[in-house]
Amino acid sequence: MIVTAWVALLWLVIGIGLSMLLVKVYDVLVFRKFDLQEAIEGKNSAVAIFFSLMLLGISLVVSATIISPGTDSLVHDVALTIGWSIGISLVATLFFFAFDILLVPKIKLQEAISNGNIASGILSGVLYVAVSVVAMAVIIT
């Protein structure tokens, strides 16, 4: 029972930590048009919504890998969780940029979100969640 509790705590730390780390990486490396800390201080709801939905999407993928059948090797399962999380985050980001270019070519989503366009923040964030939900189905089956 104690071992199970420690493993559960380990997965909790890995899951939340990985989700937060990936959002921070995207904040610093990919979405440079806005800074999350600065946006929150400036009460930019569009940026807050976008990053919140991104965090939710990444967390959904992490949770799907955790509840999927394990391989009986904690190290292998952790590696799969990290791999799926990074991979799906990259796919969602590619969809974000494709969506920006192909479906809303008159709007530059990063710029619109940076300027506080809540509709752009919601639309872009839900895109991350949608990709993550589909990925969850793939991971769990």
N, C-alpha and C positions, 0 to 999 in steps of 0.2 A: 504494500500500500504506500509506503514512504517513497519507494523508487518511482512509482507511478506519479505521485505528487511532484517529485523533482523533475521528471520528464515533462509533465504538463507545464510546470513553471518555465522550464527551458524553452519549450515550444512557444509559450506566451512571449517570452523575452525576444526570441528569434523573430517571431511573426511581427510584433509591434516594432521592434528595432529595424528590421529589414524594410518594412513599409515606410517608416519615417525617414530612413536613410535614402531610399530611392526617391522620395519626394524632394528631399534636400539636394540630391544630385541633380535632379531635373531643374530645380530652382536655380542652381549655380551654373550648370553646364548647358542646358538646352533652352530654357525659356529666359533668355537674358534681357528681354525687353522690360521685364518687371522683376523686382526683388520682393520676395514674400514678406520679409520683415518690414521693409519700407512701406509696402502696400497696406499691411495691417495697421501700421502706425498712422498712415494717411487715410484709414477707413475706406479703402478701395474694396468694396464688396465683391466686385467681379473677380478680382484676383483671389480673394478668400474662398469664394464659391468654387472656382476652378481647381485650386489646390486641394480643397476639401474633398471634392469629387474624385480627384486623381488619387488621393490617399485612400478613399473608399474602394476604388477600383483595384488598386494594388493590394489592399488588404483582402479583398475577395479572392484574388488569385492565391495569395499566401494561405488563406483559410482552406481553399479547395485542395491545395497540396497537402496540408496537414491532415485533412479528413479522408483523403484518398488512401487506398490500401498501401500499407507500408512495405518496405523491402526487407524488413528484419535487420536493417543496419541503420542506426541513427545517423551516422556520417553520410551515408548515401541518401537518406531521406532529406537531410538538411541541404545537401548539395542540389537535389532535385528542386527543393523549395526555392532556393536562391536562383537556380537556373530558370525555372518557370517564371518567377517574379520579374527577373531582369528581361527575359525574352518577351513576355507579354507587355511589359512597360514599353519596350522598344517598338513592338507592333502597334500599340496604341498611339505612340508618338508619331509613327509613320502615317497612321490613319489621320491624325490631327493635321499634319502638314498636307496630306493629299486632299483632305476635306477642305482645307483652307484654299488650296489652289483650284480644285475641280468644282466644288459645290458652292462655294461662296467667294468667287474670284474678285468681287468688288470690295470685299472686306478683308483686311489683314488681321486675322484673329488675335495674334499676340499684341498688336498695337491697340486693337479695340478693347481687349481685356485690360491692358495697361491704362487705358483712358477711362476705365470704370464702366464699360458697356456690360451690364449684367447679363443681357441676353447672350452675348458671346461667351461669357464665363460659364453660364449654365450649359449652353450647347456643347462647348468644348469639353467640359467636365463630364457630361453625360456620355459623350463619345468614349471617354476612358472607361466609364462604368459598363457601357454596352460591350466593348471589346472584352472586358474582364469577365462579364457574365457568360459570354460564349466560351471563353477560355476555361471557365469553371466547369462547364459541361464536358469539355474535352478532357480535362484533367481527371474528373471524377469517374468518367466511363472507362 
